[in-house]
């Protein structure tokens, strides 16, 4: 096991996460705070660290994540992708498992832009026949 010196990047929506994996006991920090304190919801914490759970490495690595942009859901997805990339850098054999689970693929769905003359991306002003 080698230490990841260069942080790996993950992206989701507008969020960008840089993650550093260090051999340890399973402690997690997001922007200098505990993961549950930062992400606020247990479901987001589970989503963010799902790659470690699937590979049974949850208690073997400490995770230090720096996240910017977007909301909490996008940030959790970005952390998940960055952790998966870091795990693949540590052990190339995990690439098949993580790729099959979809952790290495960037989710390209973005917010649709608002169109001019309308109140939103899809919403229209009420039609008046007369």
OpenMM code with the backbone's topology and positions (N, CA, C; nanometers):
from openmm import Vec3, app, unit

residues = "UNK UNK UNK UNK UNK UNK UNK UNK UNK UNK UNK UNK UNK UNK UNK UNK UNK UNK UNK UNK UNK UNK UNK UNK UNK UNK UNK UNK UNK UNK UNK UNK UNK UNK UNK UNK UNK UNK UNK UNK UNK UNK UNK UNK UNK UNK UNK UNK UNK UNK UNK UNK UNK UNK UNK UNK UNK UNK UNK UNK UNK UNK UNK UNK UNK UNK UNK UNK UNK UNK UNK UNK UNK UNK UNK UNK UNK UNK UNK UNK UNK UNK UNK UNK UNK UNK UNK UNK UNK UNK UNK UNK UNK UNK UNK UNK UNK UNK UNK UNK UNK UNK UNK UNK UNK UNK UNK UNK UNK UNK UNK UNK UNK UNK UNK UNK UNK UNK UNK UNK UNK UNK UNK UNK UNK UNK UNK UNK UNK UNK".split()
positions = [
    Vec3(0.0832, -0.1175, 0.0000),
    Vec3(0.0000, 0.0000, 0.0000),
    Vec3(0.0878, 0.1240, 0.0000),
    Vec3(0.0685, 0.2069, -0.0983),
    Vec3(0.1419, 0.3323, -0.1026),
    Vec3(0.0474, 0.4469, -0.0736),
    Vec3(0.1030, 0.5552, -0.0249),
    Vec3(0.0232, 0.6720, 0.0056),
    Vec3(-0.0006, 0.7517, -0.1213),
    Vec3(-0.1238, 0.7966, -0.1403),
    Vec3(-0.1545, 0.8822, -0.2533),
    Vec3(-0.1072, 1.0222, -0.2189),
    Vec3(0.0002, 1.0660, -0.2835),
    Vec3(0.0530, 1.1979, -0.2533),
    Vec3(-0.0220, 1.3054, -0.3296),
    Vec3(-0.0521, 1.2790, -0.4551),
    Vec3(-0.1253, 1.3754, -0.5356),
    Vec3(-0.2746, 1.3494, -0.5206),
    Vec3(-0.3521, 1.4537, -0.4835),
    Vec3(-0.4957, 1.4309, -0.4702),
    Vec3(-0.5598, 1.3983, -0.6044),
    Vec3(-0.6587, 1.3104, -0.6028),
    Vec3(-0.7312, 1.2765, -0.7251),
    Vec3(-0.8628, 1.3517, -0.7281),
    Vec3(-0.9070, 1.3839, -0.8479),
    Vec3(-1.0229, 1.4702, -0.8661),
    Vec3(-1.1454, 1.3906, -0.9083),
    Vec3(-1.2606, 1.4300, -0.8553),
    Vec3(-1.3886, 1.3761, -0.8976),
    Vec3(-1.4835, 1.4916, -0.9223),
    Vec3(-1.5741, 1.4759, -1.0171),
    Vec3(-1.6680, 1.5834, -1.0495),
    Vec3(-1.8109, 1.5292, -1.0588),
    Vec3(-1.9058, 1.6151, -1.0225),
    Vec3(-2.0483, 1.5836, -1.0356),
    Vec3(-2.1231, 1.7151, -1.0332),
    Vec3(-2.2082, 1.7378, -1.1333),
    Vec3(-2.2789, 1.8647, -1.1488),
    Vec3(-2.1758, 1.9777, -1.1480),
    Vec3(-2.1881, 2.0736, -1.0576),
    Vec3(-2.0910, 2.1841, -1.0512),
    Vec3(-1.9842, 2.1598, -0.9450),
    Vec3(-1.9896, 2.0478, -0.8769),
    Vec3(-1.8990, 2.0206, -0.7655),
    Vec3(-1.7694, 1.9552, -0.8128),
    Vec3(-1.6602, 1.9924, -0.7475),
    Vec3(-1.5293, 1.9332, -0.7741),
    Vec3(-1.4707, 1.8895, -0.6401),
    Vec3(-1.4272, 1.7638, -0.6320),
    Vec3(-1.3694, 1.7107, -0.5086),
    Vec3(-1.2268, 1.6652, -0.5343),
    Vec3(-1.1373, 1.6987, -0.4421),
    Vec3(-1.0005, 1.6479, -0.4449),
    Vec3(-0.9835, 1.5612, -0.3207),
    Vec3(-0.9473, 1.4352, -0.3427),
    Vec3(-0.9403, 1.3382, -0.2333),
    Vec3(-0.8002, 1.2831, -0.2204),
    Vec3(-0.7564, 1.2718, -0.0954),
    Vec3(-0.6276, 1.2100, -0.0639),
    Vec3(-0.6561, 1.0903, 0.0263),
    Vec3(-0.6128, 0.9705, -0.0181),
    Vec3(-0.6286, 0.8483, 0.0616),
    Vec3(-0.4989, 0.8197, 0.1344),
    Vec3(-0.5085, 0.7969, 0.2643),
    Vec3(-0.3919, 0.7645, 0.3447),
    Vec3(-0.4188, 0.6359, 0.4214),
    Vec3(-0.3211, 0.5474, 0.4327),
    Vec3(-0.3423, 0.4267, 0.5133),
    Vec3(-0.3768, 0.4666, 0.6568),
    Vec3(-0.4812, 0.4061, 0.7115),
    Vec3(-0.5241, 0.4450, 0.8455),
    Vec3(-0.6332, 0.3561, 0.8992),
    Vec3(-0.7240, 0.4198, 0.9758),
    Vec3(-0.8252, 0.3440, 1.0487),
    Vec3(-0.9677, 0.3721, 1.0017),
    Vec3(-0.9848, 0.4452, 0.8960),
    Vec3(-1.1179, 0.4704, 0.8435),
    Vec3(-1.1754, 0.6053, 0.8793),
    Vec3(-1.0933, 0.6980, 0.9252),
    Vec3(-1.1423, 0.8313, 0.9579),
    Vec3(-1.1662, 0.9100, 0.8295),
    Vec3(-1.2705, 0.9927, 0.8302),
    Vec3(-1.3045, 1.0696, 0.7106),
    Vec3(-1.3175, 1.2162, 0.7466),
    Vec3(-1.2591, 1.3006, 0.6611),
    Vec3(-1.2710, 1.4451, 0.6766),
    Vec3(-1.3104, 1.5064, 0.5446),
    Vec3(-1.4062, 1.5967, 0.5496),
    Vec3(-1.4469, 1.6718, 0.4312),
    Vec3(-1.4339, 1.8193, 0.4662),
    Vec3(-1.3475, 1.8893, 0.3953),
    Vec3(-1.3195, 2.0307, 0.4204),
    Vec3(-1.2846, 2.0568, 0.5671),
    Vec3(-1.2046, 1.9672, 0.6253),
    Vec3(-1.1578, 1.9847, 0.7621),
    Vec3(-1.2580, 1.9477, 0.8700),
    Vec3(-1.3758, 1.9008, 0.8326),
    Vec3(-1.4778, 1.8604, 0.9286),
    Vec3(-1.5101, 1.7133, 0.9094),
    Vec3(-1.5772, 1.6554, 1.0060),
    Vec3(-1.6208, 1.5167, 0.9929),
    Vec3(-1.7203, 1.5046, 0.8785),
    Vec3(-1.7249, 1.3880, 0.8157),
    Vec3(-1.8105, 1.3696, 0.6987),
    Vec3(-1.9574, 1.3923, 0.7322),
    Vec3(-2.0056, 1.3410, 0.8452),
    Vec3(-2.1465, 1.3570, 0.8806),
    Vec3(-2.1771, 1.5020, 0.9168),
    Vec3(-2.0797, 1.5719, 0.9754),
    Vec3(-2.0992, 1.7138, 1.0075),
    Vec3(-2.1101, 1.7974, 0.8803),
    Vec3(-2.0305, 1.7636, 0.7800),
    Vec3(-2.0297, 1.8441, 0.6577),
    Vec3(-2.1468, 1.8094, 0.5654),
    Vec3(-2.1673, 1.6798, 0.5383),
    Vec3(-2.2704, 1.6394, 0.4432),
    Vec3(-2.4113, 1.6359, 0.5034),
    Vec3(-2.4200, 1.6358, 0.6358),
    Vec3(-2.5450, 1.6506, 0.7113),
    Vec3(-2.6415, 1.5340, 0.7061),
    Vec3(-2.6439, 1.4574, 0.5985),
    Vec3(-2.7391, 1.3464, 0.5881),
    Vec3(-2.6626, 1.2148, 0.5776),
    Vec3(-2.7110, 1.1159, 0.6503),
    Vec3(-2.6475, 0.9840, 0.6494),
    Vec3(-2.6466, 0.9243, 0.5094),
    Vec3(-2.7536, 0.9486, 0.4325),
    Vec3(-2.7613, 0.8937, 0.2969),
    Vec3(-2.6508, 0.9508, 0.2077),
    Vec3(-2.6173, 1.0779, 0.2255),
    Vec3(-2.5101, 1.1381, 0.1458),
    Vec3(-2.3733, 1.0852, 0.1871),
    Vec3(-2.3557, 1.0605, 0.3162),
    Vec3(-2.2289, 1.0034, 0.3637),
    Vec3(-2.2118, 0.8628, 0.3072),
    Vec3(-2.3186, 0.7828, 0.3096),
    Vec3(-2.3121, 0.6476, 0.2526),
    Vec3(-2.2819, 0.6531, 0.1029),
    Vec3(-2.3440, 0.7483, 0.0326),
    Vec3(-2.3210, 0.7629, -0.1112),
    Vec3(-2.1762, 0.8022, -0.1396),
    Vec3(-2.1232, 0.8959, -0.0605),
    Vec3(-1.9879, 0.9465, -0.0839),
    Vec3(-1.8820, 0.8384, -0.0636),
    Vec3(-1.9015, 0.7517, 0.0349),
    Vec3(-1.7989, 0.6525, 0.0678),
    Vec3(-1.8374, 0.5118, 0.0239),
    Vec3(-1.9273, 0.5024, -0.0727),
    Vec3(-1.9759, 0.3741, -0.1226),
    Vec3(-1.8643, 0.2920, -0.1861),
    Vec3(-1.7697, 0.3558, -0.2528),
    Vec3(-1.6600, 0.2830, -0.3177),
    Vec3(-1.5750, 0.2081, -0.2151),
    Vec3(-1.5553, 0.2677, -0.0983),
    Vec3(-1.4786, 0.2004, 0.0071),
    Vec3(-1.5565, 0.0826, 0.0650),
    Vec3(-1.6873, 0.0956, 0.0746),
    Vec3(-1.7711, -0.0114, 0.1293),
    Vec3(-1.7738, -0.1305, 0.0339),
    Vec3(-1.7906, -0.1024, -0.0960),
    Vec3(-1.7983, -0.2095, -0.1962),
    Vec3(-1.6686, -0.2900, -0.2019),
    Vec3(-1.5551, -0.2230, -0.1843),
    Vec3(-1.4253, -0.2906, -0.1915),
    Vec3(-1.3776, -0.3429, -0.0557),
    Vec3(-1.4597, -0.3256, 0.0496),
    Vec3(-1.4260, -0.3694, 0.1862),
    Vec3(-1.2964, -0.3062, 0.2375),
    Vec3(-1.2740, -0.1782, 0.2047),
    Vec3(-1.1547, -0.1077, 0.2495),
    Vec3(-1.1884, 0.0107, 0.3399),
    Vec3(-1.3096, 0.0121, 0.3941),
    Vec3(-1.3569, 0.1260, 0.4740),
    Vec3(-1.2665, 0.1554, 0.5930),
    Vec3(-1.2174, 0.0519, 0.6614),
    Vec3(-1.1363, 0.0734, 0.7810),
    Vec3(-0.9865, 0.0661, 0.7545),
    Vec3(-0.9455, 0.0637, 0.6285),
    Vec3(-0.8035, 0.0561, 0.5957),
    Vec3(-0.7458, 0.1896, 0.5484),
    Vec3(-0.8329, 0.2846, 0.5137),
    Vec3(-0.7860, 0.4139, 0.4626),
    Vec3(-0.8515, 0.5286, 0.5376),
    Vec3(-0.7757, 0.6346, 0.5579),
    Vec3(-0.8296, 0.7620, 0.6030),
    Vec3(-0.8515, 0.8466, 0.4785),
    Vec3(-0.9607, 0.9189, 0.4762),
    Vec3(-0.9962, 0.9989, 0.3590),
    Vec3(-0.9950, 1.1464, 0.3981),
    Vec3(-0.9200, 1.2260, 0.3223),
    Vec3(-0.9192, 1.3712, 0.3390),
    Vec3(-0.9678, 1.4314, 0.2079),
    Vec3(-1.0850, 1.4939, 0.2115),
    Vec3(-1.1456, 1.5477, 0.0900),
    Vec3(-1.1595, 1.6987, 0.1000),
    Vec3(-1.1320, 1.7653, -0.0122),
    Vec3(-1.1568, 1.9095, -0.0267),
    Vec3(-1.2595, 1.9229, -0.1379),
    Vec3(-1.3724, 1.9848, -0.1085),
    Vec3(-1.4810, 1.9942, -0.2050),
    Vec3(-1.5193, 2.1405, -0.2228),
    Vec3(-1.5486, 2.1768, -0.3482),
    Vec3(-1.5935, 2.3131, -0.3775),
    Vec3(-1.7001, 2.3091, -0.4847),
    Vec3(-1.7908, 2.4040, -0.4797),
    Vec3(-1.8917, 2.4202, -0.5833),
    Vec3(-2.0104, 2.3279, -0.5656),
    Vec3(-2.1225, 2.3684, -0.6243),
    Vec3(-2.2418, 2.2851, -0.6230),
    Vec3(-2.3050, 2.2733, -0.4860),
    Vec3(-2.3969, 2.1788, -0.4748),
    Vec3(-2.4650, 2.1535, -0.3478),
    Vec3(-2.4133, 2.0258, -0.2847),
    Vec3(-2.4754, 1.9858, -0.1776),
    Vec3(-2.4276, 1.8698, -0.1027),
    Vec3(-2.4392, 1.7401, -0.1818),
    Vec3(-2.5451, 1.7241, -0.2593),
    Vec3(-2.5625, 1.6016, -0.3376),
    Vec3(-2.4537, 1.5890, -0.4437),
    Vec3(-2.4276, 1.6964, -0.5146),
    Vec3(-2.3217, 1.6960, -0.6151),
    Vec3(-2.1851, 1.6734, -0.5521),
    Vec3(-2.1634, 1.7313, -0.4358),
    Vec3(-2.0355, 1.7146, -0.3676),
    Vec3(-2.0157, 1.5707, -0.3224),
    Vec3(-2.1220, 1.5060, -0.2744),
    Vec3(-2.1114, 1.3653, -0.2351),
    Vec3(-2.0775, 1.2781, -0.3554),
    Vec3(-2.1396, 1.3047, -0.4699),
    Vec3(-2.1090, 1.2296, -0.5919),
    Vec3(-1.9658, 1.2528, -0.6389),
    Vec3(-1.9179, 1.3752, -0.6244),
    Vec3(-1.7805, 1.4059, -0.6633),
    Vec3(-1.6809, 1.3343, -0.5731),
    Vec3(-1.7099, 1.3279, -0.4438),
    Vec3(-1.6226, 1.2564, -0.3499),
    Vec3(-1.6188, 1.1083, -0.3850),
    Vec3(-1.7343, 1.0519, -0.4186),
    Vec3(-1.7409, 0.9096, -0.4546),
    Vec3(-1.6529, 0.8786, -0.5745),
    Vec3(-1.6588, 0.9622, -0.6760),
    Vec3(-1.5785, 0.9402, -0.7958),
    Vec3(-1.4292, 0.9545, -0.7659),
    Vec3(-1.3933, 1.0548, -0.6869),
    Vec3(-1.2526, 1.0771, -0.6537),
    Vec3(-1.1956, 0.9617, -0.5707),
    Vec3(-1.2741, 0.9102, -0.4773),
    Vec3(-1.2291, 0.7965, -0.3964),
    Vec3(-1.2085, 0.6742, -0.4851),
    Vec3(-1.3016, 0.6507, -0.5764),
    Vec3(-1.2887, 0.5357, -0.6670),
    Vec3(-1.1622, 0.5481, -0.7520),
    Vec3(-1.1345, 0.6664, -0.8034),
    Vec3(-1.0124, 0.6874, -0.8824),
    Vec3(-0.8869, 0.6653, -0.7983),
    Vec3(-0.8902, 0.7109, -0.6734),
    Vec3(-0.7751, 0.6920, -0.5850),
    Vec3(-0.7538, 0.5441, -0.5536),
    Vec3(-0.8623, 0.4698, -0.5348),
    Vec3(-0.8506, 0.3262, -0.5081),
    Vec3(-0.7914, 0.2525, -0.6283),
    Vec3(-0.8316, 0.2936, -0.7484),
    Vec3(-0.7768, 0.2305, -0.8687),
    Vec3(-0.6276, 0.2608, -0.8811),
    Vec3(-0.5873, 0.3814, -0.8437),
    Vec3(-0.4443, 0.4137, -0.8471),
    Vec3(-0.3671, 0.3280, -0.7471),
    Vec3(-0.4286, 0.2996, -0.6315),
    Vec3(-0.3643, 0.2158, -0.5307),
    Vec3(-0.3540, 0.0707, -0.5769),
    Vec3(-0.4645, 0.0172, -0.6339),
    Vec3(-0.4698, -0.1232, -0.6730),
    Vec3(-0.5467, -0.1353, -0.8047),
    Vec3(-0.4744, -0.1618, -0.9119),
    Vec3(-0.5320, -0.1686, -1.0468),
    Vec3(-0.6372, -0.2795, -1.0585),
    Vec3(-0.6312, -0.3813, -0.9728),
    Vec3(-0.7263, -0.4926, -0.9788),
    Vec3(-0.8684, -0.4490, -0.9427),
    Vec3(-0.8824, -0.3357, -0.8727),
    Vec3(-1.0146, -0.2870, -0.8332),
    Vec3(-1.0875, -0.2167, -0.9471),
    Vec3(-1.0176, -0.1910, -1.0578),
    Vec3(-1.0765, -0.1145, -1.1677),
    Vec3(-1.1996, -0.1841, -1.2257),
    Vec3(-1.1947, -0.3160, -1.2418),
    Vec3(-1.3084, -0.3893, -1.2985),
    Vec3(-1.4307, -0.3784, -1.2074),
    Vec3(-1.4112, -0.3984, -1.0780),
    Vec3(-1.5221, -0.3930, -0.9823),
    Vec3(-1.5824, -0.2529, -0.9761),
    Vec3(-1.4983, -0.1518, -0.9608),
    Vec3(-1.5477, -0.0149, -0.9484),
    Vec3(-1.6092, 0.0349, -1.0790),
    Vec3(-1.5539, -0.0070, -1.1909),
    Vec3(-1.6099, 0.0314, -1.3196),
    Vec3(-1.7457, -0.0316, -1.3425),
    Vec3(-1.7606, -0.1570, -1.3016),
    Vec3(-1.8877, -0.2274, -1.3163),
    Vec3(-1.9961, -0.1616, -1.2301),
    Vec3(-1.9579, -0.1121, -1.1140),
    Vec3(-2.0527, -0.0448, -1.0254),
    Vec3(-2.0845, 0.0972, -1.0721),
    Vec3(-2.0056, 0.1499, -1.1661),
    Vec3(-2.0313, 0.2832, -1.2209),
    Vec3(-1.9660, 0.3965, -1.1447),
    Vec3(-1.8713, 0.3649, -1.0571),
    Vec3(-1.8080, 0.4683, -0.9765),
    Vec3(-1.7034, 0.5487, -1.0529),
    Vec3(-1.6520, 0.4933, -1.1625),
    Vec3(-1.5460, 0.5609, -1.2375),
    Vec3(-1.6000, 0.6458, -1.3524),
    Vec3(-1.7299, 0.6377, -1.3777),
    Vec3(-1.7913, 0.7123, -1.4866),
    Vec3(-1.8480, 0.8431, -1.4340),
    Vec3(-1.8126, 0.9528, -1.4994),
    Vec3(-1.8644, 1.0821, -1.4566),
    Vec3(-2.0099, 1.0933, -1.4961),
    Vec3(-2.0948, 1.1314, -1.4018),
    Vec3(-2.2368, 1.1520, -1.4292),
    Vec3(-2.2509, 1.2878, -1.4983),
    Vec3(-2.2836, 1.2877, -1.6262),
    Vec3(-2.2801, 1.4099, -1.7062),
    Vec3(-2.4077, 1.4920, -1.6978),
    Vec3(-2.5061, 1.4487, -1.6195),
    Vec3(-2.6319, 1.5241, -1.6112),
    Vec3(-2.6070, 1.6588, -1.5443),
    Vec3(-2.6561, 1.7638, -1.6102),
    Vec3(-2.6400, 1.8987, -1.5585),
    Vec3(-2.7766, 1.9678, -1.5569),
    Vec3(-2.7828, 2.0787, -1.4876),
    Vec3(-2.9049, 2.1572, -1.4835),
    Vec3(-2.9272, 2.2203, -1.6207),
    Vec3(-3.0514, 2.2117, -1.6688),
    Vec3(-3.0844, 2.2693, -1.7982),
    Vec3(-3.0962, 2.4210, -1.7847),
    Vec3(-3.0477, 2.4934, -1.8849),
    Vec3(-3.0471, 2.6390, -1.8746),
    Vec3(-3.1865, 2.6972, -1.8932),
    Vec3(-3.2077, 2.8126, -1.8336),
    Vec3(-3.3335, 2.8851, -1.8489),
    Vec3(-3.3375, 2.9487, -1.9878),
    Vec3(-3.4535, 2.9396, -2.0544),
    Vec3(-3.4686, 3.0005, -2.1864),
    Vec3(-3.5308, 3.1395, -2.1730),
    Vec3(-3.4953, 3.2279, -2.2653),
    Vec3(-3.5497, 3.3645, -2.2611),
    Vec3(-3.6987, 3.3620, -2.2925),
    Vec3(-3.7712, 3.4556, -2.2370),
    Vec3(-3.9148, 3.4644, -2.2598),
    Vec3(-3.9956, 3.3616, -2.1829),
    Vec3(-3.9312, 3.2882, -2.0935),
    Vec3(-3.9984, 3.1866, -2.0134),
    Vec3(-3.9544, 3.2018, -1.8688),
    Vec3(-4.0371, 3.1528, -1.7752),
    Vec3(-3.9978, 3.1652, -1.6353),
    Vec3(-3.8917, 3.0637, -1.5899),
    Vec3(-3.8708, 2.9574, -1.6674),
    Vec3(-3.7722, 2.8568, -1.6278),
    Vec3(-3.7244, 2.7787, -1.7479),
    Vec3(-3.6606, 2.6665, -1.7237),
    Vec3(-3.6063, 2.5853, -1.8330),
    Vec3(-3.7183, 2.5212, -1.9153),
    Vec3(-3.8199, 2.4672, -1.8471),
    Vec3(-3.9306, 2.4001, -1.9158),
    Vec3(-4.0640, 2.4720, -1.8963),
    Vec3(-4.0768, 2.5420, -1.7862),
    Vec3(-4.2038, 2.6057, -1.7533),
    Vec3(-4.2362, 2.7166, -1.8538),
    Vec3(-4.3636, 2.7287, -1.8861),
    Vec3(-4.4095, 2.8321, -1.9787),
    Vec3(-4.5083, 2.9234, -1.9063),
    Vec3(-4.5195, 3.0460, -1.9559),
    Vec3(-4.6234, 3.1334, -1.9042),
    Vec3(-4.7599, 3.0795, -1.9493),
    Vec3(-4.8622, 3.1090, -1.8714),
    Vec3(-4.9957, 3.0562, -1.9010),
    Vec3(-5.0445, 3.1080, -2.0352),
    Vec3(-5.1003, 3.0154, -2.1167),
    Vec3(-5.1497, 3.0497, -2.2493),
    Vec3(-5.2884, 3.1121, -2.2363),
    Vec3(-5.3086, 3.2211, -2.3066),
    Vec3(-5.4397, 3.2868, -2.3074),
    Vec3(-5.4910, 3.2917, -2.4497),
    Vec3(-5.6053, 3.2268, -2.4722),
    Vec3(-5.6604, 3.2239, -2.6082),
    Vec3(-5.7202, 3.3606, -2.6446),
    Vec3(-5.7783, 3.4304, -2.5476),
    Vec3(-5.8402, 3.5618, -2.5746),
    Vec3(-5.7766, 3.6699, -2.4913),
] * unit.nanometer
topology = app.Topology()
chain = topology.addChain("A")
for resn in residues:
    res = topology.addResidue(resn, chain)
    for name in ("N", "CA", "C"):
        topology.addAtom(name, app.Element.getBySymbol(name[0]), res)
